């Protein structure tokens, strides 16, 4: 059986179209027409990826995304009929990994799904643990522990932290990070990096507003301080 994809959309013709294309590609497709059904399915069995429409009746896609992300690092691809930046950023801040605006090309959607699944695949064992502050980043197990508790960390967030932590004090521009983690895909905006950094700060920093490990280099990008820098409150970006 192929990798399992959960498609969440209240429009039957959209679900049917995705089922057709994804099944042809060898995926096992499960469907939910609303948020409550999606959460029930996700609690019952693990999925390799979730395609999630944001505009759902009842429990909307934002709430579904929030609950899915709280429970696991499953890759989430948002579908939205609106392309306002605020909608996209809101979804990314809740933990989604990518987005696609309706109407969309099924071929592009399949390509993005494959890209997300590749990025969520565990890398070859490196036998490396990176300790900083009250955190342990286990590269081999792809596990982040903060103050003794394992913290859910989506694939791209983990890869971003692992990349920066593997090169302490080296400054990476947003463009370099986009190229390394998103492959230079044209549709990904530089602000996506900022969203992922802010989500990581919420997890690893004792005070996300005064970061000691994930630091902004103004006008350039970000760098990692393993020992913790003197905290300075950073103005909003």
N, C-alpha and C positions, 0 to 999 in steps of 0.2 A: 504494500500500500504506500502511496506517495505521502508527502508531507501534508499535514492537515491545516486547511485554511478555513477560518470562520468569517463568513460574509454577513455583515449586519446592515440591512437597508430595508426601509419600509416599502420600496417600490419593487413589485414582483418582477417587472421586466428587467430591472437592473440586476436583481439577484439571478435571474435566468441567464442573462448575458454573461455575467461573471462565472456562473457555474459552467456554462458551455466552454468558455475560453480556458478556464483554469483546469477543468477536467481533461481537456485536450492536451494540456501540458503535463498531465500526470499527477495533479494535486487531488487530494481527497477534500471535497468541498462540503461544508456544513453551513446551514443558513439560519438566520434569525431576522424576524421582521420588526422587532422593537428592542429597546434596551433591556427590558426585564428578561425576555427570552435569551438575549445574548449573554447576560450575566449568569443565568441559570446554566446554559451550556458550558460557559467558561469555568464555572465551579465544578461541573461534573467531570470534565476531562481536559487535558492539556492540549493546546493548539500551537502550531509552529508560527502562525501569523494571523492577525485579525485585520480585515478590511472593514472600516467603520465609517458609516455615514454620520455626519454630525447632526443633521436635522431629522431627528427621530421623534415620533409621537411619545408622549409620556416622559419616560426617563430619557433625556436627550443624550447625544453622542459625547458631549463634554463630561457628563456624569459617568457614563459607561467607561470612557477613557480613564478617568480618575480612579475608578474602582479596579479596572483591569491592571493599571500600573501599580497600584498599591499591593496587589496580590502577586504579581510576577513581572519579569522583564520581557514578556512576549512582544515581538515587534508589532507595532500598530501603524497601519497606513490609513490616514483619514481621507474620506471623500466629502467634499463640500460643494454646494451649488453656488456659494459665494466666494469671491476671491479677495475680499478685503484683507489687508495685512493683519488687522486686529484679530480676525477669526483664525487665521493661520498661526499667528504667534500664540494665541490663547491655547490652541490645541497642542502646539509644541511644548508650551510651558507645563501642560498637564501630563506630558510624558509621551505623546505621539512621536514617531520616528520619521514620518514623511507624510506628504499630502498630495492630493490630486484634485483638480477642480472639474466639476461636471460642466458640460459634457466632456468626456475623456475618450482617448483611444484605448481600446482593450489591449492592444499590443504594448502600449506604453505602460499600462497598469501591470501587465505580466512582467515586463522588464524591471519595473521598480520592485515588485515583489521578490523577484529572483535576487536583485541587488541587496535588499534588506535581509533575505535569508542567508546570503553569503556572508554578510557582515555579522550576523548573529551566530555564525558557526564558530565553535571554539577553535582557537589557533593550535598549532603544534605545541606540545608542552615545552615550556621554557624553564620550568623548575625555579621560578623567580617569585619572591615575595618582596614587596616594597613597603617598608614601615615608615610612617610619618605621623607625628602628633599622636592621636588616639586611634589611628586607622591602620589597617593592614590591607594591602592590595595584593591578592594572590593571582598572579597572571596565569598560572597553569590551570587553576580551578575556575578562573573568571569569577572571583568572589571578592566583594568589598565588605570588610568588617569595620564597624565604627563603634568604639567603646564596648567591644565584646559582642555586639549584635550584628548579624549579617543583614546588609541593607540591599534591597532590590535595586539593581543598576542596569538599565537597558543597554543593549549592545553598543550603541554609538556613544553613550555616556561613558561606559567602561573603556572603550577604545580611546576616547579622548583623554581620559584621566591616565590611562596606561602610557599613552604616547608622551604626554607632558612629564609624567613621573619618571619615565625612562631616560629623560634628558633634563635633569635638574638644572635650574637657573638659565636654561637656554630659552630665549624668546622666540616664539612662533607667531608669525602673522596670521590673521584670519584666513588669508588666501592659502597659506601653506597648510593650515589645518583642514580647510575645505578640500584641498587637493589630496591630502593624505587619507582622509576619512570618508569623503563623498566622491572621490575620483574626479573632481573637477566638473561634476555635473552642472550644466548651465542653469538649471531651474532652482538650485539651492542658493539662497541669499546669504551674504556674510553674517547677517543678524542671527542666523540659525546657530552659529558657533556661540554667540553671546547667550542665547537661551540655554544651550546645553551646559555652559560654564556656570550659569546662575543656578541651574538645577543641581549640579554637582556641589556647589558651595553650600546649598541647603543641607546636603547630606554629610559633608566632611568637615565643614568649618563649625567651630563652636559659636561663632557669630558671623553669619553670612554677610552682614553689612560691613564687617571689619575682617576681611579674609587674611589668613596668614600663609596659606599654601597655594591657592590658585589666584595669582596676582595679575592685575591688568597692567600692561605696559602701554601707557597712554599714546595714542596715535599709531600704535604698532599691532599689538595683539596680547598674548598671554604667556606667562612663564610659571613654572612650578618651583616652590621653595620647600624642600623636604623638612628642614629644621624649623620652619615657620618664621616669617618675617615679622618685624614690628608692625602690629595692626594699624592700618590707616583707613579711615572711613572713605570709601570710594564714592564719588558723585554718581548719580544714575546716568546710564548711557542712553 
